């Protein structure tokens, strides 16, 4: 179960690969989202209540199933992006492509994948 204070943490590993964006707008959005995600996750930064709620909504939609890249990991990343960057009003397709790229990077890293699976188990248990 998740606590509701600043001690909540979401962990992931820095992906070793660099993503080449298709457009400059998408590139800036992707770079911003990757930097924010990595800054919080590598430092063990706190996860906000709004982020936890968005992640739990993904778990509630999918239920007790194993973590998959598509759709679950992608939706988890997209939920975080929407909470933190939805105010930038980018086309939904930009955020979906960005989420897919970040989720693939995370799932391709054994350490990050293990952390995502742990997060997923905790989310499912909390719903």
Backbone torsions as a table, in degrees:
resi	resn	phi	psi	omega
1	UNK	NA	148.8	-178.8
2	UNK	-92.3	139.0	170.3
3	UNK	-80.5	166.1	-175.1
4	UNK	-110.1	21.4	-178.6
5	UNK	-112.2	-175.4	-177.6
6	UNK	-68.3	-6.6	178.5
7	UNK	-78.6	-7.0	177.3
8	UNK	-65.4	138.2	-178.5
9	UNK	-137.2	144.9	173.7
10	UNK	-117.8	125.0	-176.2
11	UNK	-111.3	143.2	172.9
12	UNK	-155.5	166.3	179.0
13	UNK	-104.4	152.2	177.3
14	UNK	-69.2	125.0	176.9
15	UNK	-68.9	142.4	-177.8
16	UNK	-81.9	-16.9	-173.4
17	UNK	-98.3	147.3	177.7
18	UNK	-100.4	135.5	-179.8
19	UNK	-92.3	133.3	175.8
20	UNK	-98.1	110.9	-179.0
21	UNK	-73.8	157.5	-178.7
22	UNK	-79.6	-33.4	-177.4
23	UNK	-133.9	162.4	-179.8
24	UNK	-66.9	-38.6	177.6
25	UNK	-63.6	-47.3	178.6
26	UNK	-64.6	-37.2	179.8
27	UNK	-61.8	-44.8	178.7
28	UNK	-64.9	-42.2	179.6
29	UNK	-64.4	-43.6	179.4
30	UNK	-64.1	-46.6	-179.1
31	UNK	-60.2	-44.4	179.5
32	UNK	-62.2	-45.9	-179.3
33	UNK	-65.4	-42.0	178.8
34	UNK	-63.4	-47.0	-179.0
35	UNK	-61.3	-42.8	-179.9
36	UNK	-64.8	-45.3	-179.3
37	UNK	-62.3	-48.4	-178.6
38	UNK	-66.8	-39.7	-180.0
39	UNK	-60.0	-43.8	-179.9
40	UNK	-72.8	-41.9	-173.2
41	UNK	-77.0	-38.3	-179.4
42	UNK	-70.3	-34.1	-179.0
43	UNK	-86.0	-0.3	-175.6
44	UNK	69.5	28.0	-176.7
45	UNK	-58.8	155.7	-178.3
46	UNK	-69.6	148.2	174.0
47	UNK	-101.0	132.6	-178.0
48	UNK	-76.6	161.4	176.7
49	UNK	-59.1	-39.1	179.7
50	UNK	-63.2	-40.6	177.8
51	UNK	-65.3	-43.8	179.3
52	UNK	-61.3	-43.5	179.2
53	UNK	-60.6	-42.6	179.3
54	UNK	-65.3	-40.8	178.7
55	UNK	-67.2	-40.9	178.4
56	UNK	-64.8	-31.1	177.3
57	UNK	-64.5	-37.9	176.3
58	UNK	-63.3	-45.2	179.5
59	UNK	-62.5	-40.2	179.7
60	UNK	-64.5	-36.4	179.0
61	UNK	-67.9	-35.8	-173.1
62	UNK	-99.3	-25.7	179.3
63	UNK	72.4	-163.4	-173.0
64	UNK	-83.1	76.4	176.6
65	UNK	-126.7	157.8	179.1
66	UNK	-64.5	150.5	176.4
67	UNK	-63.1	133.5	174.5
68	UNK	-129.1	156.3	175.6
69	UNK	-61.1	-54.6	-177.4
70	UNK	-120.0	114.1	18.9
71	UNK	-105.2	-14.4	-164.4
72	UNK	-65.9	-55.1	-178.2
73	UNK	-60.4	-40.6	178.7
74	UNK	-62.1	-43.7	-179.8
75	UNK	-67.5	-34.5	177.0
76	UNK	-63.0	-47.0	178.8
77	UNK	-64.6	-43.1	179.6
78	UNK	-61.7	-36.4	178.3
79	UNK	-62.0	-44.1	179.0
80	UNK	-66.0	-42.4	178.4
81	UNK	-60.5	-45.7	-178.1
82	UNK	-62.3	-40.3	179.2
83	UNK	-64.1	-44.4	-172.9
84	UNK	-90.0	-25.5	-173.8
85	UNK	-128.1	2.3	179.6
86	UNK	-57.1	-29.5	179.9
87	UNK	-66.6	-15.2	179.4
88	UNK	-76.6	-11.3	174.6
89	UNK	54.8	45.7	172.8
90	UNK	-79.7	155.4	175.2
91	UNK	-58.3	143.3	-177.7
92	UNK	-54.5	-35.0	-179.4
93	UNK	-62.3	-34.2	177.9
94	UNK	-63.3	-46.5	-179.3
95	UNK	-67.6	-37.1	178.9
96	UNK	-64.3	-44.2	178.1
97	UNK	-65.3	-40.6	178.8
98	UNK	-62.6	-46.2	179.3
99	UNK	-61.5	-41.7	179.8
100	UNK	-62.9	-41.6	179.7
101	UNK	-65.6	-46.0	-179.9
102	UNK	-64.7	-44.4	-179.8
103	UNK	-61.2	-40.7	178.5
104	UNK	-62.9	-44.2	178.2
105	UNK	-58.9	-44.3	-179.6
106	UNK	-66.5	-42.1	-178.7
107	UNK	-72.1	-25.7	178.8
108	UNK	-77.0	-18.4	177.7
109	UNK	-92.0	120.3	-179.1
110	UNK	-56.1	-40.8	179.7
111	UNK	-66.7	-46.0	-179.4
112	UNK	-65.8	-39.5	179.1
113	UNK	-61.1	-43.5	178.7
114	UNK	-61.4	-39.9	178.8
115	UNK	-68.3	-39.2	176.3
116	UNK	-63.0	-42.2	178.6
117	UNK	-63.1	-40.1	176.4
118	UNK	-63.7	-45.1	176.5
119	UNK	-58.2	-46.3	-178.6
120	UNK	-59.4	-45.2	178.2
121	UNK	-59.0	-43.9	-179.8
122	UNK	-64.7	-39.1	178.5
123	UNK	-64.7	-45.4	-179.7
124	UNK	-62.3	-41.3	179.6
125	UNK	-66.5	-27.8	-175.9
126	UNK	-85.9	-8.2	-178.4
127	UNK	-95.3	NA	NA
